[in-house]
């Protein structure tokens, strides 16, 4: 972000509108504290999975359910312990020492501090072609490594024994702990990568999972798959769902029809559907945090436009002219 000029940055709490029947069928019953006998959820996904390699996938969507990082996001976006059961931060805010809990991969092997070291170095290595490698900016030497100016071995991470993972930053990062909830910063098993070689992450069976679920039924190209409970997960007692069935549907018209046919337990509504469905007992909204930005084209072929956009005062004027509430409501879809 710091290398790009931004026209407008909009940070908002968007109200996502959905129809949800899962509360009636699969989640905790009200009042008696018991759970429904069928702990299976049927959901839709807007696009096919392009990859399940956390180093270079183009989007993470719901993969936080099959991969876990150092922290998790809890109620109201609070940070709760994930694979790191505790953390110590030096007073200068630049050194984090994470104590990795006694956790296992989905095959029963240990998740270690070295798995984090390997994962982070692998992601910032230019040959990996991770489009999110820039998120490591601020970790010691990360920018230089991504730019190909330093070796990945110089990244500010190290393991001390099986359970101690140490991260050194160039400078304090106020949002660092929240960033550590992102699956990108989770562990990767070097043994698994070497075992499967070019097959690694190309199908569901060529992957080890660290989260509450593991992926099944994904062949690398199909439009349906399942998350099944990972019985090796360290906090498996808190996981009541046994299975989540996913099917790809790009159309909200299709997903609404499937919901009404009781083939989906939840569907997100497009803005034009809200008016008709707002009175439904299944209609609900929930907050969803999103950041959107517009970027100037400084290389516009029109010389007049190019000159104008390279004028800071003109950019400031454009920014001041934007009604951010209207932008959020009509463009982002709040």
SULBELGI-V213798 format. One record per residue. N is the residue number from 1. RES is the residue in one letter. SS is DSSP state (H for helix, E for strand, C for the rest). PHI is phi as a letter, one per 20 degrees, with the letter a starting at -180 (NA if undefined). PSI is psi in radians with two decimals (* if undefined). Layout:
# SULBELGI-V213798
n res ss phi psi
N RES SS PHI PSI
N RES SS PHI PSI
This chain:
# SULBELGI-V213798
n res ss phi psi
1 X C NA -0.67
2 X C f -0.27
3 X C e -0.04
4 X C d 2.52
5 X C e 2.26
6 X E d 2.30
7 X E f -0.82
8 X E b 2.40
9 X E d 2.19
10 X E d 2.02
11 X E d 2.13
12 X E b 2.84
13 X E d 1.70
14 X E e 2.41
15 X E e 1.92
16 X E e 2.24
17 X E e 2.29
18 X E b 2.82
19 X E d 2.21
20 X E c 2.03
21 X C d -0.09
22 X H f -0.51
23 X H f -0.48
24 X H e -0.47
25 X H d -0.71
26 X C c -0.28
27 X C e -3.04
28 X E f 2.28
29 X C f 2.55
30 X C f 2.41
31 X C n -0.78
32 X C e -0.08
33 X C m 0.10
34 X C e 2.83
35 X E d 2.61
36 X C f 2.63
37 X C f -0.61
38 X C e 1.81
39 X C e 1.06
40 X E c 2.30
41 X E d 2.35
42 X E d 2.03
43 X E c 2.82
44 X E d 2.69
45 X E c 2.41
46 X C f -0.27
47 X C b 2.86
48 X C f 2.70
49 X C f 2.23
50 X C e -0.44
51 X C a 2.75
52 X C c 0.35
53 X C e 1.96
54 X C f -0.34
55 X C f -0.58
56 X C c 0.26
57 X C f 2.66
58 X C e -0.25
59 X C b 2.66
60 X C d -0.39
61 X C k -2.11
62 X C e 0.20
63 X H f -0.11
64 X H f -0.26
65 X H e -0.33
66 X C d -0.27
67 X C c 2.41
68 X C c 2.53
69 X C d -2.78
70 X C f -0.60
71 X E c 2.95
72 X E c 2.74
73 X E e 2.18
74 X C d -2.67
75 X H f 2.34
76 X H l 0.54
77 X H m 0.22
78 X C f 2.63
79 X E e 2.19
80 X E c 2.73
81 X E f 2.39
82 X C d -2.02
83 X C f -0.25
84 X E e 2.00
85 X E e -0.34
86 X E b 2.80
87 X E b 2.43
88 X E c 2.36
89 X E c 2.24
90 X C f 2.75
91 X C g -0.52
92 X C f -0.10
93 X C m 0.21
94 X C d -0.14
95 X E c 2.10
96 X E d 2.26
97 X E d 1.96
98 X E d 2.30
99 X E e 1.97
100 X E e 2.26
101 X C f 2.98
102 X C f 1.47
103 X C d 2.82
104 X E c 2.67
105 X C f 2.94
106 X C f -0.28
107 X C e 0.05
108 X C n -0.11
109 X C f 2.79
110 X E f 2.48
111 X C e 2.16
112 X C c 2.94
113 X H f -0.59
114 X H f -0.49
115 X H f -0.56
116 X H f -0.75
117 X H g -0.84
118 X H f -0.78
119 X H g -0.88
120 X H f -0.77
121 X H f -0.65
122 X H f -0.72
123 X H f -0.70
124 X H e -0.17
125 X C f 2.14
126 X H g -0.61
127 X H f -0.38
128 X H f -0.47
129 X C m 0.75
130 X C f 2.13
131 X C f -0.14
132 X C d 0.26
133 X H f -0.45
134 X H f -0.33
135 X H f -0.23
136 X H e -0.05
137 X C g 2.27
138 X C o -0.46
139 X E f 2.40
140 X C g 2.16
141 X C m 0.04
142 X H f -0.81
143 X H f -0.74
144 X H f -0.62
145 X H f -0.81
146 X H g -0.63
147 X C f -0.04
148 X C m 0.27
149 X C e -0.29
150 X C c 2.81
151 X C f 2.50
152 X H g -0.41
153 X H f -0.29
154 X H e 0.00
155 X C g 2.49
156 X C f 0.97
157 X E c 2.58
158 X E b 2.76
159 X E d 2.41
160 X E d 1.76
161 X C m -2.91
162 X C f -0.39
163 X C d 0.06
164 X E d 2.03
165 X E d 2.11
166 X E d 2.27
167 X E d 2.28
168 X E d 2.25
169 X E d 2.75
170 X C f -0.60
171 X C b 2.81
172 X C g 2.46
173 X C c 1.98
174 X C f -0.53
175 X C e 0.27
176 X H g -0.78
177 X H f -0.70
178 X H f -0.63
179 X H f -0.55
180 X C f -0.01
181 X C e -0.22
182 X C f 2.32
183 X H g -0.46
184 X H g -0.55
185 X H e 0.20
186 X C f 3.10
187 X C e 2.75
188 X C c 2.37
189 X C e 2.00
190 X H f -0.62
191 X H f -0.70
192 X H f -0.72
193 X H f -0.74
194 X H f -0.63
195 X H f -0.82
196 X H e -0.26
197 X H l -2.21
198 X H f -0.27
199 X H e -0.28
200 X C g 2.22
201 X C m 0.15
202 X C e -0.37
203 X C b 2.84
204 X C g -0.63
205 X C f -0.20
206 X C d 0.86
207 X C b 2.54
208 X C d 2.48
209 X C d 2.43
210 X C d -0.13
211 X C e -3.02
212 X C f -0.30
213 X E c 2.83
214 X E c 2.64
215 X E e 2.40
216 X E c 2.77
217 X C m 0.11
218 X C d 2.11
219 X C e -0.05
220 X C o -0.34
221 X C c -0.23
222 X C f 2.85
223 X C d 0.45
224 X E b 2.55
225 X E a 3.04
226 X E c 2.56
227 X E d 2.19
228 X E d 2.63
229 X E g 2.31
230 X C e 1.81
231 X C f -0.08
232 X C e -0.09
233 X C f 2.39
234 X C f -0.51
235 X C d 0.66
236 X H f -0.42
237 X H f -0.42
238 X H e -0.11
239 X C e 1.96
240 X C e -0.50
241 X C f 2.42
242 X C e -0.46
243 X E a 2.53
244 X E c 2.12
245 X E e 2.22
246 X E d 2.40
247 X E c 2.51
248 X E e 2.20
249 X C b 2.03
250 X C e -0.36
251 X C e 2.22
252 X H f -0.37
253 X H f -0.76
254 X H f -0.80
255 X H f -0.59
256 X H f -0.73
257 X H f -0.74
258 X H f -0.65
259 X H f -0.80
260 X H f -0.42
261 X C e 0.09
262 X C m 0.54
263 X C e -0.23
264 X C c 2.55
265 X C e -0.23
266 X E b 2.47
267 X E b 2.40
268 X E e 2.48
269 X C e 2.48
270 X C f 2.76
271 X H g -0.62
272 X H f -0.29
273 X H e -0.35
274 X H f -0.76
275 X H g -0.73
276 X H f -0.45
277 X H d -0.06
278 X C f -0.48
279 X C e -0.08
280 X C f 2.51
281 X C f -0.31
282 X C e -0.14
283 X E f 2.33
284 X E b 2.87
285 X E c 2.67
286 X E b 2.63
287 X E f 2.49
288 X E b 2.12
289 X E e 2.31
290 X E b 2.52
291 X E d 2.23
292 X E c 2.63
293 X E b 2.67
294 X E d 2.48
295 X E d 2.37
296 X C f 2.54
297 X C e 1.64
298 X C f -0.13
299 X C d 0.44
300 X C g 2.42
301 X C f -0.36
302 X C e 2.04
303 X H f -0.62
304 X H f -0.78
305 X H f -0.75
306 X H g -0.76
307 X H f -0.72
308 X H f -0.78
309 X H f -0.35
310 X C e 0.10
311 X C e 2.01
312 X H g -0.67
313 X H f -0.67
314 X H f -0.70
315 X H f -0.70
316 X H f -0.67
317 X H f -0.74
318 X H f -0.76
319 X H f -0.74
320 X H f -0.43
321 X H e -0.19
322 X C e 2.22
323 X C e 1.78
324 X H f -0.60
325 X H f -0.73
326 X H f -0.70
327 X H f -0.83
328 X H f -0.75
329 X H f -0.73
330 X H d -0.40
331 X H d -0.88
332 X H f -0.58
333 X C o 0.60
334 X C f *
